[in-house]
Amino acid sequence: MTIPLGFITRYAIPLVVAALFLGDVDIPQQVEIFDKTQRLADETLSKARGEGEGPPESFDYIIVGGGSAGALLANRLTASGENLVLLLEAGGDPNPIMDVPYAQRYYWDSVMDWNYTTVKQNRSCHLMGGNCIWPRGKALGGSSSVNGLLYNRCKPKDYDLWANFTGDQSWSWASIKDTFNSFENYHGFHEETAGANHGYGGEMYVGKIDYLPGVEVFEEALREKGIPTGDLNGGEEFTYGFSKIDYNIKDGLRWGTYQAFLDPILNRSNLVIYRYAYAIRVETISLGGREHRAVGVTYERHGAIRTALAQKEVILSAGVVESPKILMLSGIGPKEHLDELNITTIVDLPVGKYLQEHPGLDVTGTKGGFRLNTTLGKDYNTSEAVLQFLQNGTGPMNGFSYETGYAPQLMMGYLNSSFNQDRAWPDVHIYIHEKYEASPEEWEEMYFSMELVRPNSTGTIKLGSSDWNEKPLIDPNFFEDMNDIEKMVDVIVIMMDLFMNSETFQRYGIEQMDVYEACSEEEFLTRDYWRCLVQQRSFPYFHPTSTCRMGPDSSVAVVDSKLKVFGVPNLRVVDASVIPFVPSGNTNLPAMLIGARAAEIILSGQ
Ligand SMILES: Cc1cc2nc3c(=O)[nH]c(=O)nc-3n(C[C@H](O)[C@H](O)[C@H](O)COP(=O)(O)OP(=O)(O)OC[C@H]3O[C@@H](n4cnc5c(N)ncnc54)[C@H](O)[C@@H]3O)c2cc1C
């Protein structure tokens, strides 16, 4: 079944794209229909094969979750042909609509999202009534099938911190750099000068996009203000300043971990993928004393509950929300919390305790950002734009649109708040957006968005109940430490100076953004005004980590530096949840790195 689906996927894209722009088509509904059709086909095939009948099926490894880390790991563990691997994935194949960068907006609240929200926040997400959205991809490829595709390796010092915290120098930047290069195929903006800073033979394509309206203007303003530009993914060499953004886009289309690591190996006979398989808990047996060994996974698929056995290991790659949920439902977690829910604790570990996430913000007023008196962009909603995309994979359709509308990103940058003066490890990440509307009136604006990448605040993930069907309680606890607000305000001030006080932007007739209504009681453009804006408009930036973090021992961590769950032999966690401290940027590449490192660790018998 998978071969025809892959085939259809490629040929469906042009049709879908045309429909997106030219037809009056309800796209979210198309997303649902694609999923329903797939689900039905999958169920029929599963019944015809007699899956789940007879004694439990047995594999060498069971991987739960085929996302950024899980897809890469499944690829590597099956490469030699020696290991029989079962990949359990709660979603289906990624919808081809999502291959088109422009279409990212259709993901929100779709069947490809887990549709989580947080518990009520006091100092953030007022835009969402206090309950922040918390998107997570539900499909093969995981969040890399729905994310913004922005390529960011984060900073060398992030990895050195992991190494120092775990006491295992194999996580230091010097050690992991080659692993990054091993799965990368770099063709980004810095290709000609990148040298050994990037990899060129791997599966993960890194490309560039051509539609960057007004990027030269922004670059000129940076020069005027003395802010440097270079390759922010080049390792130690360039860490502070701005870069044109590289993307995981190939020939104009999404290149997530499904496309890179799963699609090419779907016919490996030693890789069994169960789509629409929801893992409920890890099965363990007591080894006497306090140790329990993982022996399998119980999962729900097409209405039936089944168990599969793992002769070697169970590996949770279900992401930052679901990996801790599965552990806790298996009795592995904080005893105090599990007692409240009448779940018997088999190992008392700080699961869900160190959640970290980047609070993010679009710095705009009620009507938008900085209006310009010129037209740098062009209309994206035209048949020419569709044609250009179909012919070359270029043009406005390569720009990203969000739930807030079409606003391609021009550059990304790293700046420092006054709390941090280390240019090698800045604490705020910036994105520059352009927004052009042709009708009802012509409108051109730029704005910046930002994320605090090294917040002090820490949150939690807890179970809502012992029922596996129920959503967990996500509490990022944003701005518990009020200094996190001050850090964001510091950098807003720097960015405002760049836009409003540069001759470059004055030449383009830049207009001050308008007052954001909810903050109109504060004096406009003062720190109090920005403090208000941060709290009113901030939201999660989709980079959560650390709910099953790795560390030196079980008092402060869930897994050791080889990603083994403390006290449960044959069980590992391999996804962004093991990251000990949220890194200074987007987390897709770090999650892939963890998948790749896990494969190296496992295959070398550690
Ligand atoms: C909207 C959005 C935009 C983003 N933009 C960017 C970006 O531009 N650049 C960037 O670098 N990062 C970005 N990120 C972050 C990045 O994509 C994630 O950090 C990364 O994909 C996480 O990888 P993971 O392997 O930990 O989890 P995931 O990729 O989320 O994979 C987890 C997988 O497990 C499956 N699963 C979960 N529970 C179960 C279960 N019980 N049973 C079976 N399967 C299960 C899920 O369906 C999913 O496929 C974005 C994320 C989102 C959501």
The ligand as an SDF file (V2000), in Angstrom:
LIG
                    3D

 53 58  0  0  0  0  0  0  0  0999 V2000
    4.3980   24.1440   14.3970 C   0  0  0  0  0  0  0  0  0  0  0  0
    5.8420   23.8320   14.6650 C   0  0  0  0  0  0  0  0  0  0  0  0
    6.8280   24.5860   14.0290 C   0  0  0  0  0  0  0  0  0  0  0  0
    8.1640   24.2980   14.2740 C   0  0  0  0  0  0  0  0  0  0  0  0
    9.1230   24.9300   13.5330 N   0  0  0  0  0  0  0  0  0  0  0  0
   10.4120   24.5150   13.6100 C   0  0  0  0  0  0  0  0  0  0  0  0
   11.3900   25.0090   12.7050 C   0  0  0  0  0  0  0  0  0  0  0  0
   11.1010   25.7980   11.8000 O   0  0  0  0  0  0  0  0  0  0  0  0
   12.6720   24.5660   12.8480 N   0  0  0  0  0  0  0  0  0  0  0  0
   13.0400   23.6840   13.8220 C   0  0  0  0  0  0  0  0  0  0  0  0
   14.2240   23.3390   13.9220 O   0  0  0  0  0  0  0  0  0  0  0  0
   12.1170   23.1940   14.6930 N   0  0  0  0  0  0  0  0  0  0  0  0
   10.8240   23.5530   14.5780 C   0  0  0  0  0  0  0  0  0  0  0  0
    9.8860   22.9970   15.4010 N   0  0  0  0  0  0  0  0  0  0  0  0
   10.3310   22.0590   16.4610 C   0  0  0  0  0  0  0  0  0  0  0  0
   10.7350   20.6800   15.9300 C   0  0  0  0  0  0  0  0  0  0  0  0
    9.9790   20.3210   14.8050 O   0  0  0  0  0  0  0  0  0  0  0  0
   10.5620   19.6560   17.0660 C   0  0  0  0  0  0  0  0  0  0  0  0
   11.3450   20.0570   18.1750 O   0  0  0  0  0  0  0  0  0  0  0  0
   11.0290   18.2630   16.6850 C   0  0  0  0  0  0  0  0  0  0  0  0
   10.3650   17.8380   15.5150 O   0  0  0  0  0  0  0  0  0  0  0  0
   10.7420   17.3030   17.8320 C   0  0  0  0  0  0  0  0  0  0  0  0
   11.1760   16.0260   17.4780 O   0  0  0  0  0  0  0  0  0  0  0  0
   10.8280   14.7640   18.3850 P   0  0  0  0  0  0  0  0  0  0  0  0
   11.4410   13.5950   17.7110 O   0  0  0  0  0  0  0  0  0  0  0  0
   11.2080   15.0520   19.7890 O   0  0  0  0  0  0  0  0  0  0  0  0
    9.2400   14.6710   18.3800 O   0  0  0  0  0  0  0  0  0  0  0  0
    8.2260   14.6430   17.1750 P   0  0  0  0  0  0  0  0  0  0  0  0
    8.8860   14.9860   15.8910 O   0  0  0  0  0  0  0  0  0  0  0  0
    7.0620   15.4620   17.5850 O   0  0  0  0  0  0  0  0  0  0  0  0
    7.8310   13.1160   17.0650 O   0  0  0  0  0  0  0  0  0  0  0  0
    7.0440   12.4270   17.9840 C   0  0  0  0  0  0  0  0  0  0  0  0
    6.2680   11.3850   17.2040 C   0  0  0  0  0  0  0  0  0  0  0  0
    5.7170   10.4510   18.0950 O   0  0  0  0  0  0  0  0  0  0  0  0
    4.3700   10.1980   17.7310 C   0  0  0  0  0  0  0  0  0  0  0  0
    3.6760    9.7880   18.9510 N   0  0  0  0  0  0  0  0  0  0  0  0
    3.4360   10.5640   20.0280 C   0  0  0  0  0  0  0  0  0  0  0  0
    2.7980    9.8500   20.9650 N   0  0  0  0  0  0  0  0  0  0  0  0
    2.6330    8.6150   20.4770 C   0  0  0  0  0  0  0  0  0  0  0  0
    2.0370    7.4510   20.9870 C   0  0  0  0  0  0  0  0  0  0  0  0
    1.4770    7.4130   22.2240 N   0  0  0  0  0  0  0  0  0  0  0  0
    2.0290    6.3380   20.2220 N   0  0  0  0  0  0  0  0  0  0  0  0
    2.5930    6.3570   18.9820 C   0  0  0  0  0  0  0  0  0  0  0  0
    3.1550    7.4560   18.4440 N   0  0  0  0  0  0  0  0  0  0  0  0
    3.1870    8.5690   19.1850 C   0  0  0  0  0  0  0  0  0  0  0  0
    3.8940   11.5230   17.1680 C   0  0  0  0  0  0  0  0  0  0  0  0
    2.7480   11.3900   16.3750 O   0  0  0  0  0  0  0  0  0  0  0  0
    5.1170   11.9650   16.3980 C   0  0  0  0  0  0  0  0  0  0  0  0
    5.1320   11.4350   15.1010 O   0  0  0  0  0  0  0  0  0  0  0  0
    8.5370   23.2670   15.1940 C   0  0  0  0  0  0  0  0  0  0  0  0
    7.5350   22.5190   15.8230 C   0  0  0  0  0  0  0  0  0  0  0  0
    6.2080   22.7770   15.5590 C   0  0  0  0  0  0  0  0  0  0  0  0
    5.1620   21.9230   16.2220 C   0  0  0  0  0  0  0  0  0  0  0  0
  1  2  1  0
  2  3  1  0
  2 52  2  0
  3  4  2  0
  4  5  1  0
  4 50  1  0
  5  6  2  0
  6  7  1  0
  6 13  1  0
  7  8  2  0
  7  9  1  0
  9 10  1  0
 10 11  2  0
 10 12  1  0
 12 13  2  0
 13 14  1  0
 14 15  1  0
 14 50  1  0
 15 16  1  0
 16 17  1  0
 16 18  1  0
 18 19  1  0
 18 20  1  0
 20 21  1  0
 20 22  1  0
 22 23  1  0
 23 24  1  0
 24 25  2  0
 24 26  1  0
 24 27  1  0
 27 28  1  0
 28 29  2  0
 28 30  1  0
 28 31  1  0
 31 32  1  0
 32 33  1  0
 33 34  1  0
 33 48  1  0
 34 35  1  0
 35 36  1  0
 35 46  1  0
 36 37  1  0
 36 45  1  0
 37 38  2  0
 38 39  1  0
 39 40  1  0
 39 45  2  0
 40 41  1  0
 40 42  2  0
 42 43  1  0
 43 44  2  0
 44 45  1  0
 46 47  1  0
 46 48  1  0
 48 49  1  0
 50 51  2  0
 51 52  1  0
 52 53  1  0
M  END
$$$$
